[in-house]
Amino acid sequence: MIIGSGYSYLQEWLPNVAQHVLRNGMADSVGFGRMVLSYPTMPADMIAGRSLTRNLICRTFSDCTTAPRNGLVSGCYPLDPLYKKLPEAEQLKAIKETL
């Protein structure tokens, strides 16, 4: 079983590339990883043939990986209103200023 990964960087092109990869047998499955942190219903939208909600698509800011590397909870701080309100958002901002 081959699972394609790293597709987050494709952003709104992910569904097109994933479909091509699967149809051409280049992978058996495509993983979405960090994409579902900012857009948890993206796979359901894709399967249903709905257009993607552009402002929910992961823009690969890397806060979801920078935060846990520094002892904070992983989440999409730039796009998810829940994470924007957390005290950790300010902590993460301060951490990123030192990088």
C-alpha positions as CSV (number, residue, x, y, z in Angstrom):
1,M,0.0,0.0,0.0
2,I,1.4,3.4,-1.1
3,I,0.0,6.5,0.5
4,G,1.0,9.8,-1.1
5,S,1.9,12.6,1.3
6,G,3.1,16.2,1.2
7,Y,0.1,17.3,-0.8
8,S,-0.7,20.3,1.5
9,Y,1.6,22.5,-0.5
10,L,-0.7,22.0,-3.5
11,Q,-3.4,23.9,-1.7
12,E,-6.5,24.3,-3.9
13,W,-4.9,22.0,-6.6
14,L,-4.8,19.1,-4.2
15,P,-8.0,17.5,-5.4
16,N,-6.9,17.6,-9.0
17,V,-3.5,16.2,-8.4
18,A,-4.8,13.5,-6.0
19,Q,-7.3,12.4,-8.6
20,H,-4.6,12.1,-11.2
21,V,-2.2,10.2,-8.9
22,L,-4.9,7.7,-7.9
23,R,-6.3,7.2,-11.4
24,N,-2.8,6.6,-12.8
25,G,-1.9,4.1,-10.1
26,M,0.9,6.3,-8.7
27,A,-0.4,5.7,-5.1
28,D,-3.2,3.7,-3.5
29,S,-4.3,6.6,-1.2
30,V,-3.6,10.2,-0.6
31,G,-3.1,11.6,2.9
32,F,-4.3,15.0,3.8
33,G,-2.4,15.6,7.0
34,R,-2.4,19.3,8.1
35,M,-5.0,20.2,5.6
36,V,-7.7,18.8,7.8
37,L,-6.7,21.0,10.7
38,S,-7.9,24.1,8.9
39,Y,-10.5,22.4,6.8
40,P,-11.8,19.2,8.5
41,T,-14.7,18.8,6.0
42,M,-12.5,19.0,2.9
43,P,-12.4,15.3,2.2
44,A,-16.3,15.1,2.4
45,D,-16.6,18.2,0.1
46,M,-14.2,16.6,-2.4
47,I,-16.1,13.3,-2.4
48,A,-19.5,15.1,-2.8
49,G,-18.1,17.1,-5.7
50,R,-18.6,20.4,-3.9
51,S,-16.3,23.3,-4.6
52,L,-13.6,23.9,-2.0
53,T,-14.1,26.7,0.6
54,R,-11.1,28.7,-0.4
55,N,-10.6,30.6,2.9
56,L,-10.3,27.2,4.8
57,I,-7.6,25.7,2.7
58,C,-4.3,25.3,4.4
59,R,-1.8,27.9,3.3
60,T,1.2,26.0,4.9
61,F,2.1,28.7,7.5
62,S,3.6,25.8,9.5
63,D,2.1,27.0,12.8
64,C,0.6,23.6,13.3
65,T,4.1,22.1,13.4
66,T,6.0,25.0,15.0
67,A,3.6,25.0,18.0
68,P,4.0,21.4,19.1
69,R,7.8,21.6,18.6
70,N,7.7,24.3,21.2
71,G,5.4,22.5,23.7
72,L,2.1,24.1,22.4
73,V,-1.0,22.4,21.1
74,S,-1.1,21.8,17.3
75,G,-3.7,23.7,15.3
76,C,-4.3,26.2,12.6
77,Y,-3.6,29.4,14.4
78,P,-3.9,31.7,11.3
79,L,-7.2,30.3,9.9
80,D,-9.1,28.6,12.7
81,P,-11.0,31.1,15.0
82,L,-10.7,28.7,17.9
83,Y,-6.9,28.7,17.8
84,K,-6.7,32.5,17.1
85,K,-8.4,33.1,20.5
86,L,-6.2,30.8,22.6
87,P,-3.5,32.3,24.8
88,E,-1.1,29.9,22.9
89,A,-1.6,32.1,19.8
90,E,0.3,34.9,21.5
91,Q,3.0,32.5,22.8
92,L,3.4,31.1,19.3
93,K,3.7,34.6,17.8
94,A,6.5,35.4,20.3
95,I,8.3,32.2,19.5
96,K,8.2,32.9,15.8
97,E,9.6,36.3,16.3
98,T,12.7,34.7,17.8
99,L,13.2,32.2,15.0
